[in-house]
Amino acid sequence: MHSPELQSKIALWRQRAAEGTMTQEDYREAITLLREGRLAAAHAAASSKGKAKKPPADGDSLLDELDGL
């Protein structure tokens, strides 16, 4: 489960996305924080099952793509 702080940020990002006011910095922060959570979950799953089936998407590549927008 997400922390209360992250849940608050997600709600804010959803609101900004609906309003069309998301900034590149908002997207960067969202990708970074959500990626951290997915990496932790993938690591936990790999530890409990022996091996992860597919590595998570490369967050650095995703952030680099934002620069081109």
GROMACS elastic network, one bead per residue, 0.5 to 0.9 nm:
[ bonds ]
;  ai    aj funct       b0    kb
    2     5     6  0.80240   500
    2     6     6  0.60063   500
    2     7     6  0.61144   500
    2    37     6  0.82663   500
    3     6     6  0.52346   500
    3     7     6  0.61929   500
    3     8     6  0.86255   500
    4     7     6  0.50131   500
    4     8     6  0.61430   500
    4     9     6  0.86820   500
    5     8     6  0.51555   500
    5     9     6  0.63694   500
    5    10     6  0.87373   500
    6    10     6  0.60931   500
    6    11     6  0.85782   500
    6    33     6  0.80941   500
    6    34     6  0.88826   500
    7    10     6  0.50681   500
    7    11     6  0.62336   500
    7    12     6  0.86634   500
    8    11     6  0.51551   500
    8    12     6  0.62987   500
    8    13     6  0.87202   500
    9    13     6  0.61166   500
    9    14     6  0.85576   500
    9    30     6  0.82453   500
   10    13     6  0.50361   500
   10    14     6  0.61286   500
   10    15     6  0.85909   500
   10    30     6  0.77381   500
   11    14     6  0.51238   500
   11    15     6  0.62461   500
   11    16     6  0.86806   500
   12    15     6  0.50980   500
   12    16     6  0.61640   500
   12    17     6  0.85084   500
   13    16     6  0.50593   500
   13    17     6  0.59290   500
   13    18     6  0.84824   500
   13    22     6  0.70290   500
   13    26     6  0.72676   500
   13    27     6  0.83926   500
   13    30     6  0.77627   500
   14    17     6  0.50580   500
   14    18     6  0.61317   500
   14    19     6  0.85802   500
   14    22     6  0.89179   500
   15    18     6  0.51697   500
   15    19     6  0.62268   500
   15    20     6  0.85232   500
   15    21     6  0.85515   500
   15    22     6  0.88023   500
   16    20     6  0.58530   500
   16    22     6  0.51821   500
   16    23     6  0.87120   500
   17    21     6  0.61507   500
   17    22     6  0.54997   500
   18    21     6  0.78478   500
   18    22     6  0.87434   500
   19    22     6  0.79782   500
   20    23     6  0.89117   500
   22    25     6  0.80854   500
   22    26     6  0.59045   500
   22    27     6  0.70064   500
   23    26     6  0.50355   500
   23    27     6  0.64544   500
   23    28     6  0.86857   500
   24    27     6  0.50801   500
   24    28     6  0.61627   500
   24    29     6  0.86329   500
   24    66     6  0.70689   500
   24    67     6  0.82571   500
   24    69     6  0.87616   500
   25    29     6  0.61209   500
   25    30     6  0.85104   500
   26    29     6  0.51981   500
   26    30     6  0.60999   500
   26    31     6  0.85957   500
   27    30     6  0.50730   500
   27    31     6  0.60620   500
   27    32     6  0.84492   500
   27    63     6  0.84345   500
   27    66     6  0.80550   500
   28    31     6  0.52663   500
   28    32     6  0.60531   500
   28    33     6  0.85782   500
   28    62     6  0.88859   500
   28    63     6  0.62884   500
   28    66     6  0.78343   500
   29    32     6  0.51420   500
   29    33     6  0.60563   500
   29    34     6  0.83768   500
   30    33     6  0.53634   500
   30    34     6  0.59047   500
   30    35     6  0.81915   500
   31    34     6  0.53055   500
   31    35     6  0.57598   500
   31    36     6  0.84736   500
   31    59     6  0.70603   500
   31    62     6  0.78762   500
   31    63     6  0.74676   500
   32    35     6  0.51854   500
   32    36     6  0.62687   500
   32    37     6  0.88909   500
   32    59     6  0.70583   500
   32    60     6  0.86839   500
   32    63     6  0.83064   500
   33    36     6  0.51802   500
   33    37     6  0.65776   500
   33    38     6  0.88955   500
   34    37     6  0.51596   500
   34    38     6  0.63407   500
   34    39     6  0.86971   500
   35    38     6  0.50168   500
   35    39     6  0.60498   500
   35    40     6  0.85104   500
   35    56     6  0.83134   500
   35    57     6  0.84227   500
   35    58     6  0.87799   500
   35    59     6  0.65493   500
   36    39     6  0.51842   500
   36    40     6  0.62171   500
   36    41     6  0.86308   500
   37    40     6  0.51730   500
   37    41     6  0.61882   500
   37    42     6  0.86049   500
   38    42     6  0.59852   500
   38    43     6  0.84271   500
   38    56     6  0.73263   500
   39    42     6  0.50283   500
   39    43     6  0.60383   500
   39    44     6  0.85147   500
   39    55     6  0.87389   500
   39    56     6  0.68573   500
   40    43     6  0.50912   500
   40    44     6  0.61451   500
   40    45     6  0.85813   500
   41    44     6  0.50561   500
   41    45     6  0.60885   500
   41    46     6  0.85092   500
   42    45     6  0.50533   500
   42    46     6  0.60252   500
   42    47     6  0.85028   500
   42    52     6  0.67568   500
   42    54     6  0.89606   500
   42    55     6  0.77611   500
   42    56     6  0.74771   500
   43    46     6  0.50592   500
   43    47     6  0.61053   500
   43    48     6  0.86296   500
   43    51     6  0.89153   500
   43    52     6  0.76988   500
   44    47     6  0.51086   500
   44    48     6  0.62392   500
   44    49     6  0.85670   500
   45    48     6  0.51725   500
   45    49     6  0.59125   500
   45    50     6  0.79226   500
   45    51     6  0.77203   500
   45    52     6  0.66609   500
   46    49     6  0.52144   500
   46    50     6  0.52175   500
   46    53     6  0.82577   500
   47    50     6  0.54352   500
   47    51     6  0.68937   500
   47    52     6  0.82749   500
   48    51     6  0.81276   500
   49    52     6  0.73812   500
   52    55     6  0.68565   500
   54    57     6  0.89825   500
   55    58     6  0.84689   500
   56    59     6  0.83261   500
   57    60     6  0.88787   500
   57    61     6  0.83436   500
   57    62     6  0.81191   500
   58    61     6  0.55370   500
   58    62     6  0.66448   500
   58    63     6  0.89950   500
   59    63     6  0.61915   500
   59    64     6  0.85932   500
   60    63     6  0.50754   500
   60    64     6  0.61741   500
   60    65     6  0.86790   500
   61    65     6  0.62596   500
   61    66     6  0.88875   500
   62    65     6  0.51605   500
   62    66     6  0.67327   500
   63    66     6  0.52418   500
   63    67     6  0.70954   500
   64    67     6  0.54239   500
   64    68     6  0.72994   500
   65    68     6  0.54258   500
   65    69     6  0.71391   500
   66    69     6  0.53687   500
